[in-house]
């Protein structure tokens, strides 16, 4: 079904581990609010990534990549959202910070914010619109291959995001 699955796994693991908007968001949330916030953010980025899997399987990612204007809009919206989250984080009070007991989540929750971060992540758009096609057997069913490869990637990405959350939690615990 899928050609060179082991090569795909290796490439997907490298891509998932390279820091991008999702990892930076997860690490920032973990550092500022603790591990629970980091893991909730990780769950949100994974769910947003699954939307990319569906979009890739339907060809929507390829359409957005083919249009320079649409792709620029996605990148711009993603950048603006991250800047807005950063400003909110900087302006928020740091009362009673504890490594074990994070403050209550912001309105909308860490999961929802992680979802939006992943949804507006151009790295995922490129991954599902172009990169994943290199590992498909074009003589077979397109939909099932994109779903298998996409879900495989999102599992790897969720694991790497979780590792970053654990590491950021360790750093936070060291400094608090």
C-alpha positions in Angstrom: 0.0 0.0 0.0 2.5 2.6 1.1 5.9 2.7 -0.5 9.0 2.9 1.8 7.1 3.1 5.1 10.3 2.8 7.2 11.7 5.8 5.2 8.5 7.7 5.9 8.7 6.9 9.6 12.3 8.2 9.8 11.5 11.4 7.8 8.2 12.0 9.7 10.0 11.6 13.1 12.6 14.2 12.1 9.9 16.6 10.9 7.8 16.0 14.0 10.8 16.6 16.3 12.0 19.8 14.6 10.6 22.7 16.6 7.8 24.7 14.9 4.8 26.7 16.1 3.1 23.7 17.8 6.2 22.7 19.8 7.0 26.3 20.8 3.4 26.8 21.9 3.4 23.5 24.0 6.8 24.4 25.6 5.6 28.0 26.4 2.4 26.7 28.0 4.3 24.1 30.0 6.8 26.6 31.2 4.2 29.2 32.2 1.4 27.0 33.5 2.8 23.5 34.1 2.7 20.0 32.7 -1.1 19.7 32.7 -1.3 22.8 30.5 1.4 21.4 28.3 -0.3 18.1 27.8 -3.7 19.8 27.2 -1.9 21.9 24.6 -0.4 18.8 23.1 -3.8 17.2 22.8 -5.1 20.4 21.0 -2.2 20.4 18.5 -2.9 16.7 17.8 -6.6 17.3 17.2 -5.7 20.3 14.9 -3.3 18.1 13.1 -6.0 15.5 12.5 -8.0 18.2 10.7 -4.9 18.6 8.4 -5.0 14.8 7.8 -8.6 15.0 6.7 -7.8 18.1 4.6 -4.9 16.3 3.0 -6.9 13.3 2.2 -9.6 15.4 0.5 -7.0 17.4 -1.5 -7.7 20.7 0.3 -4.1 21.0 1.4 -2.9 20.7 -2.2 -5.3 23.4 -3.3 -4.1 25.8 -0.6 -0.5 25.1 -1.5 -1.2 25.7 -5.2 -2.5 29.2 -4.4 0.3 31.5 -3.2 -2.3 33.9 -1.8 -4.2 31.3 0.2 -1.0 29.9 1.6 0.2 33.4 2.6 -3.1 34.0 4.4 -2.7 30.7 6.4 0.9 31.7 7.4 -0.2 35.2 8.3 -3.1 34.1 10.4 -0.9 31.6 12.2 1.8 34.2 12.9 -0.8 36.7 14.2 -2.4 34.1 16.4 1.0 33.2 17.9 1.9 36.8 18.5 -1.5 37.4 20.1 -1.0 34.4 22.4 2.5 35.6 23.3 1.2 39.1 24.2 -1.5 37.6 26.4 1.1 35.4 28.1 3.4 38.3 28.7 0.6 40.5 30.1 -0.9 37.8 32.4 -0.1 38.0 36.1 2.3 35.5 37.5 0.5 35.0 40.9 1.2 31.8 42.9 3.1 30.0 40.2 3.7 26.4 41.2 5.2 23.6 39.2 2.4 21.2 40.5 -0.6 23.4 40.5 -1.1 25.5 37.4 -3.6 28.4 37.4 -7.0 27.7 35.7 -6.8 27.6 31.9 -7.5 30.7 29.9 -11.0 31.2 28.4 -11.2 28.7 25.5 -8.7 26.4 27.2 -5.3 25.2 26.3 -6.8 22.4 24.2 -8.6 24.9 22.0 -5.6 27.2 21.7 -3.4 24.2 20.7 -6.0 23.2 18.1 -6.0 26.7 16.5 -2.1 26.8 16.6 -2.0 23.5 14.7 -4.8 24.4 12.4 -2.8 27.5 11.3 0.5 25.8 11.2 2.0 26.1 7.6 4.4 23.2 8.4 1.5 20.8 8.7 -0.1 22.2 5.5 3.0 21.6 3.5 3.5 18.2 5.1 0.1 16.9 4.1 -0.2 18.8 0.8 3.2 17.8 -0.7 5.6 15.8 1.4 3.3 12.9 2.2 2.6 12.3 -1.5 6.2 11.2 -2.0 5.6 8.0 0.0 2.3 7.0 -1.6 1.8 4.3 -4.2 -0.2 6.3 -6.8 -1.6 3.1 -8.3 -3.6 2.4 -5.1 -6.3 4.0 -3.1 -5.3 7.6 -2.3 -7.6 8.2 0.6 -6.6 5.3 2.8 -2.9 5.9 2.2 -3.2 9.6 3.2 -5.1 8.6 6.3 -2.6 5.9 7.4 0.4 8.2 6.8 -1.3 11.2 8.3 -2.5 9.4 11.5 1.0 7.8 11.8 2.6 11.3 11.5 0.2 12.8 14.1 0.9 10.0 16.6 4.6 10.7 16.2 4.0 14.5 16.4 1.9 14.0 19.6 4.6 11.9 21.1 7.3 14.4 20.3 5.1 17.3 21.6 4.6 15.3 24.8 8.3 14.8 25.2 8.8 18.6 24.8 6.2 19.1 27.4 7.9 16.7 29.8 11.3 18.4 29.2 9.8 21.9 29.6 8.1 20.7 32.8 11.5 19.5 34.1 13.1 22.9 33.3 10.1 24.7 35.0 10.5 22.5 38.0 14.2 23.2 38.2 13.7 27.0 38.1 10.7 27.2 40.5 
